[in-house]
């Protein structure tokens, strides 16, 4: 018998399975095996973690995939490496991580061939503090205890870039490497002076603002200009009134692009199926995870402005592009 290797992912280990064909008979095409999809998300309790679970469930229920699972990952560095080493099919990543990975800029030690599979949206990024705090602007963070996210996470990277853009480093603040839930608790209990938050609705922020009176730290025009110019992945946005309890008026905030990324070597038919399933079920996924709402905004913008709107720090995979074209979103 002729034995043909087939690649299958189980956990984050690469396993070789085999299928056979009878050599005595003329060659016949066999039905293509349904692809397996493994999603690397973010720390447990964060937005990526929740969105990955919803998407994996959607892919599995579609019947187009052999299996679809999602698991927590420690941050953008690990997620990118899992994708390029083919231990994961997709990774939830912020556009700054994607861009740095493609360029081989720190914290990556070499260029990574990453592409956008589907966008994850545009999220507000802001520092929050208790209402009685003397912190009124980003400058006031100097010398303060700031929960910047888990070590090696996308949030830590954002904190470094945003603070660096306005002339502050981690040497100028007292960084606390705490994930969303732990950071919010530290702020509420007076063990931290501020926390970097994003990805609304965010469970940790909801709990914080239900138990304590908190407010977002203002981003002035000069600071916003510097942040936007820093990496090319941030934009000037609005933290809408009612975004969290006690937030009573629209305020200026930083926005960041996000995506499910993959390797450029991902099979085109697999990328197509993933993107097609994503688009077909976007409304239903939004009902289960409200963070998907901003993807609807991006899809609408792409119809007017073209494919660049969908490129979250990296070009769109050809298979994904095919799905977006078939859906009438881009030409």
Buried (B, 14 or more C-beta within 10 A) or exposed (E): EEEEEEEBBEEBEEEEEEEEEEEEEEEEEEEEEBBBBBBBBBBEBBBBBBBBBBBBBBBBEBEBBEBBBBBBBBBBBBBBBBBBEBBBBBBBBBBBBBBBBBEEEEBBEEEBEBBBBBBBBBBBBBBBBBEEBEBEBBEBBBEBBBBBBBEBBBBBBBBBBBBBBBEBEBEBBBBBBBBBBBBBBBBBEEBBBBBBBBBBBBBBBBBBBEEBEBBBBBBBEEBBEBBBEBBEBBBBBEBBEEBBBBBEEEBBBBBBBBBBBBBBEBBEEBBBBBBBBBBEBBEEBBEBBBBBBBBEEBBEBBBEEEBEBBBBBBBBBEBBBBBBEEBEBBE
